[in-house]
Amino acid sequence: MAKRSFKITPATLGPRGHLQQPDYWLLLETTGGKVREIDRYPTYPEAVQANREVCERLLH
């Protein structure tokens, strides 16, 4: 069975220059070399909280 891991990454809706605030943050599952989008969040702290909740559910 492949190890499940999660990643939070910034995303923008269109081409922009460097060092700009992202439009939203993606919570991604990266398992077995495949990437799947779980959800999008408007702020980084919301994405971190969602990541904690997902990981807690997997541990219990």
Secondary structure, DSSP 8 states (H G I E B T S, - for coil): ---EEEEEEEE-SS---SS---SEEEEEEEETTEEEEEEEESSHHHHHHHHHHHHHHHH-
